[in-house]
């Protein structure tokens, strides 16, 4: 007879992202060295302040493009 153990299927697991990335990783060094806050200020006039849906953070989008470029 086939059975599964339902009590183990949906047990939540807490994961700390800081523990997954080594302290000497390239992306940590880039994040510590470069201040990406200028991107938000450059993009602020391009977004409407009072209507439309909330935007995705432009800094996050830029970082995703940078990671894509670095890791191809």
C-alpha positions as CSV (number, residue, x, y, z in Angstrom):
1,X,0.0,0.0,0.0
2,X,1.4,3.4,-1.0
3,X,1.2,6.2,1.6
4,X,2.9,9.5,2.1
5,X,3.6,11.2,5.4
6,X,1.5,14.4,5.2
7,X,3.0,15.9,8.4
8,X,6.4,16.2,6.6
9,X,5.2,17.6,3.3
10,X,4.5,21.2,4.3
11,X,6.8,21.8,7.2
12,X,8.2,25.4,6.9
13,X,11.9,25.8,6.9
14,X,13.6,29.1,7.9
15,X,16.5,30.0,5.7
16,X,18.7,33.1,6.2
17,X,19.9,34.4,2.9
18,X,23.0,35.8,4.6
19,X,24.1,32.3,5.5
20,X,23.8,31.1,1.9
21,X,26.2,33.6,0.4
22,X,29.9,33.4,1.5
23,X,31.3,36.5,3.1
24,X,34.0,36.9,0.5
25,X,31.7,36.5,-2.5
26,X,32.0,38.9,-5.5
27,X,28.5,40.2,-5.2
28,X,29.0,41.1,-1.5
29,X,32.1,43.1,-2.5
30,X,30.3,44.9,-5.2
31,X,27.4,45.8,-2.9
32,X,29.8,47.1,-0.3
33,X,31.9,49.1,-2.8
34,X,29.2,50.7,-5.0
35,X,26.4,53.0,-3.8
36,X,23.5,52.2,-6.0
37,X,21.2,54.9,-4.6
38,X,21.9,57.2,-7.5
39,X,19.8,54.9,-9.7
40,X,16.6,55.6,-7.8
41,X,17.2,59.4,-8.0
42,X,17.8,59.2,-11.7
43,X,14.6,57.2,-12.3
44,X,12.3,59.0,-10.0
45,X,11.1,61.6,-12.6
46,X,10.2,58.8,-15.0
47,X,7.5,57.3,-12.7
48,X,4.1,58.8,-11.9
49,X,3.7,59.7,-8.3
50,X,-0.1,59.5,-7.9
51,X,-1.6,56.8,-10.2
52,X,-0.7,53.4,-11.7
53,X,0.5,50.3,-10.1
54,X,3.6,50.3,-7.8
55,X,6.8,50.0,-9.6
56,X,9.6,47.4,-9.2
57,X,12.5,49.0,-7.5
58,X,14.8,50.4,-10.3
59,X,17.9,49.6,-8.1
60,X,16.8,45.9,-8.0
61,X,16.2,45.8,-11.7
62,X,19.7,47.3,-12.3
63,X,21.3,44.8,-10.0
64,X,19.5,41.9,-11.8
65,X,20.9,43.1,-15.1
66,X,24.4,43.4,-13.6
67,X,24.2,39.9,-12.2
68,X,23.0,38.6,-15.6
69,X,25.9,40.4,-17.3
70,X,28.5,39.1,-14.8
71,X,27.3,35.5,-14.8
72,X,26.1,35.3,-18.4
